[in-house]
Amino acid sequence: MKKIGILFGQENSFPQAFVDRINQKGLKDISAEFVRIDKMLQGEPLGYSVIVDRISQDVPFYRASLKNAAITGTAVINNPFWWSADEKFFNNALAVKLGVPVPKTVLLPSKDHPTDTNENSFRNLAYPLDWDGIFDYVGFPAYMKPFDGGGWRDVYKISDKEDLWTKFAETKQLVMLLQEEIIFDDYFRCYCIGGKHVRIMQYEPRNPHHLRYEHGKAPASKKMLDTITDYVLKLNQYLGYDFNTVEFAVRDGIPYAIDFCNPAPDAEVTSVGQENFDWVVETAANYAIERAQAQKDDKDNLTWGEFVRTGVAGKPLVATAKAKAPKAAAADVSVGEVDHAIADEAKPKKKAAAPKKAAAKEAAPKKAAKK
């Protein structure tokens, strides 16, 4: 009997529904349960063929435990080694190389010296930085946020350089991104599971959390949804995430990837809504079963993204085992509130055209992306 476990924190509805859905399928050789850890011994298995990780980003003990489980053959969703290495600035750099439009973004050193460092630790860093060059590139207004953060924590809207000095001082040892503001006409949040299952959801990031998933809004065009699907698949297949969300802000007909490092995305029924919740439970359950069926003890059963396997120029960066999750020939696409506007299946499209320049000035004020 192969066991699928889910490791979670404060969320309630998704973990129970996920376990129940797998067990309701009545499979003779696969069952699901909440992960239980009573001791963690080096090199010893936990007894799970698959573990779905929803919390290790906040609990270092869990992250270390999952790496130990992976080395004994557990298929961990998502790969804990890559998740530990990934961050938002790298995500943006990868998107640029893949031809996916993203806001202009600059990495800033921490305002305060990290613990156990002093000015001698930064002799390779110019002082002062080329702030004028940075401001000319990004422009104002802009957003400042941690380069590896999440959950809308420590996010600042910056109106001008004086505003930046004031707010930058509050960030202390955080390494921050300064990012172009995208004034958007439309906004989407997209689940991607297994690098092949996509669900596109209308989203309003300025609403209260429980009201962000919009209902009854007019559907986007099929061309727009096809482009978004292509970008979602490309980003997740290169990053190697089994379970992730990607957010897009649409400006002048171009979808800009705003945030695509969400490997433990919100899946609570009270925030995503019943239809989206049912989709993510069913799709995650089926994918976990697929991984359990393919899993082999004492082998590498992790998903390694195309960037690690081939880079962006087709040459391997790291030698990896062949135990990569099987890739589907076609993507399974579901489009939340606009499911009638796109076919049920869509193959990845050709590389999109480079983003065109934004209009000089909008006739009417639009909403601003905060993420």
Stockholm file with secondary structure:
# STOCKHOLM 1.0

chainA/1-371         MKKIGILFGQENSFPQAFVDRINQKGLKDISAEFVRIDKMLQGEPLGYSVIVDRISQDVPFYRASLKNAAITGTAVINNPFWWSADEKFFNNALAVKLGVPVPKTVLLPSKDHPTDTNENSFRNLAYPLDWDGIFDYVGFPAYMKPFDGGGWRDVYKISDKEDLWTKFAETKQLVMLLQEEIIFDDYFRCYCIGGKHVRIMQYEPRNPHHLRYEHGKAPASKKMLDTITDYVLKLNQYLGYDFNTVEFAVRDGIPYAIDFCNPAPDAEVTSVGQENFDWVVETAANYAIERAQAQKDDKDNLTWGEFVRTGVAGKPLVATAKAKAPKAAAADVSVGEVDHAIADEAKPKKKAAAPKKAAAKEAAPKKAAKK
#=GR chainA/1-371 SS CEEEEEECSSCCHHHHHHHHHHHHTCCSSEEEEECCCSCCCTTCCCSCSEEEESSTTTCHHHHHHHHHHHHTTCEEESCHHHHHHCCHHHHHHHHHHHTCCCCCEEEECCSSCCTTCCGGGGTTSCSSCCHHHHHHHHCSSEEEEETTCCTTTTCEEECSHHHHHHHHGGGTTCCEEEEECCEESEEEEEEEETTTEEEEEEBCTTSCGGGCBCCSCCCCCHHHHHHHHHHHHHHHHHHTCSEEEEEEEEETTEEEEEECCCSSCCCCHHHHCHHHHHHHHHHHHHHHHHHHHHCCTTSCCCCCCHHHHHTTTTSCSSCCCSCCCCCCSSEEEECGGGGGGSCSEECCCCCCCCCCCCCSCCSSCCEECCC
#=GC SS_cons         CEEEEEECSSCCHHHHHHHHHHHHTCCSSEEEEECCCSCCCTTCCCSCSEEEESSTTTCHHHHHHHHHHHHTTCEEESCHHHHHHCCHHHHHHHHHHHTCCCCCEEEECCSSCCTTCCGGGGTTSCSSCCHHHHHHHHCSSEEEEETTCCTTTTCEEECSHHHHHHHHGGGTTCCEEEEECCEESEEEEEEEETTTEEEEEEBCTTSCGGGCBCCSCCCCCHHHHHHHHHHHHHHHHHHTCSEEEEEEEEETTEEEEEECCCSSCCCCHHHHCHHHHHHHHHHHHHHHHHHHHHCCTTSCCCCCCHHHHHTTTTSCSSCCCSCCCCCCSSEEEECGGGGGGSCSEECCCCCCCCCCCCCSCCSSCCEECCC
//
